[in-house]
Amino acid sequence: MKANMIKAALLVVMATVAINEAIVCLPNYCENVQCEAITSCDGRIVSRGGFCGCCDMCKKVLNPGDNCFQMLFRGVPSTVMCPDNYHCDAVTTKCVAVTQ
């Protein structure tokens, strides 16, 4: 029973990734997009950070060590970001300092 639940959950994750990877922004797509004005932002406004890079987007800035799992999904823009000089580690799914 537990193995079936794990298989089902894995299938859902794989399907979500496949759908996200299938999203393609066509040339000139942004010409037909009406961007909404950002009137307040409890985070940071990212220029052209929205879907297909058409519109600005407000993103919540995570703290160092916070879980950044949603940043790892591709296709749909994330609503969060790691702070300056940090990145989302794909193994730990946490915001970690950039090392040089």
C-alpha positions as CSV (number, residue, x, y, z in Angstrom):
1,M,0.0,0.0,0.0
2,K,2.8,2.4,1.0
3,A,4.7,1.6,-2.2
4,N,1.7,2.4,-4.3
5,M,1.3,5.8,-2.7
6,I,5.0,6.5,-3.3
7,K,4.6,5.5,-6.9
8,A,1.5,7.7,-7.3
9,A,3.2,10.7,-5.8
10,L,6.3,10.2,-8.0
11,L,4.0,10.0,-11.1
12,V,2.3,13.3,-10.1
13,V,5.7,15.0,-9.7
14,M,7.0,13.6,-13.0
15,A,3.8,14.7,-14.8
16,T,4.1,18.2,-13.3
17,V,7.7,18.6,-14.4
18,A,6.8,17.3,-17.9
19,I,4.0,19.9,-18.2
20,N,6.2,22.7,-17.0
21,E,8.9,21.8,-19.5
22,A,6.4,21.9,-22.3
23,I,5.6,25.6,-21.8
24,V,7.1,27.5,-24.7
25,C,7.0,31.3,-25.1
26,L,6.4,32.1,-28.8
27,P,8.2,35.0,-30.6
28,N,6.3,38.3,-30.1
29,Y,4.2,36.7,-27.4
30,C,4.7,39.7,-25.1
31,E,3.3,42.1,-27.6
32,N,-0.2,40.9,-26.8
33,V,0.2,40.8,-23.0
34,Q,-1.2,43.6,-20.8
35,C,0.9,43.9,-17.7
36,E,-0.8,44.9,-14.4
37,A,0.8,47.7,-12.5
38,I,2.5,46.6,-9.3
39,T,1.1,48.9,-6.6
40,S,2.7,47.3,-3.6
41,C,5.3,44.7,-3.1
42,D,6.4,43.0,0.1
43,G,9.7,41.8,-1.4
44,R,11.5,42.9,-4.6
45,I,10.2,43.9,-8.0
46,V,12.0,41.8,-10.6
47,S,12.1,43.5,-14.1
48,R,10.5,41.2,-16.7
49,G,10.4,38.4,-14.1
50,G,7.0,37.2,-15.0
51,F,5.8,34.5,-17.4
52,C,7.8,34.6,-20.7
53,G,9.6,37.7,-19.4
54,C,6.8,40.0,-20.4
55,C,5.9,41.7,-17.2
56,D,7.6,42.8,-14.0
57,M,6.9,40.6,-11.0
58,C,7.0,41.0,-7.2
59,K,9.0,38.2,-5.5
60,K,9.3,37.5,-1.8
61,V,12.9,37.5,-0.7
62,L,13.7,34.4,1.3
63,N,16.0,34.4,4.3
64,P,19.3,32.5,4.2
65,G,18.6,28.8,4.9
66,D,15.0,29.0,3.9
67,N,13.4,26.3,1.7
68,C,13.6,27.4,-1.9
69,F,12.1,24.2,-3.5
70,Q,9.6,26.1,-5.6
71,M,12.4,27.9,-7.4
72,L,13.6,24.6,-8.9
73,F,10.4,24.1,-10.9
74,R,10.8,25.2,-14.5
75,G,8.2,26.7,-16.7
76,V,6.3,28.8,-14.3
77,P,8.0,31.8,-12.7
78,S,8.8,31.4,-9.0
79,T,7.2,33.9,-6.7
80,V,10.2,33.7,-4.3
81,M,13.9,34.4,-4.6
82,C,17.0,33.9,-2.5
83,P,18.7,37.0,-1.1
84,D,21.6,38.7,-2.8
85,N,24.8,36.6,-2.8
86,Y,22.7,33.4,-2.2
87,H,21.4,30.8,-4.6
88,C,19.0,27.9,-4.3
89,D,20.9,24.7,-3.8
90,A,19.3,21.9,-5.8
91,V,20.4,19.2,-3.3
92,T,19.4,20.8,0.0
93,T,16.6,23.0,-1.6
94,K,17.8,25.8,0.7
95,C,19.1,29.3,0.1
96,V,22.9,29.0,0.5
97,A,25.7,31.5,0.2
98,V,27.4,31.7,-3.2
99,T,30.9,30.5,-3.0
100,Q,33.6,31.7,-5.3
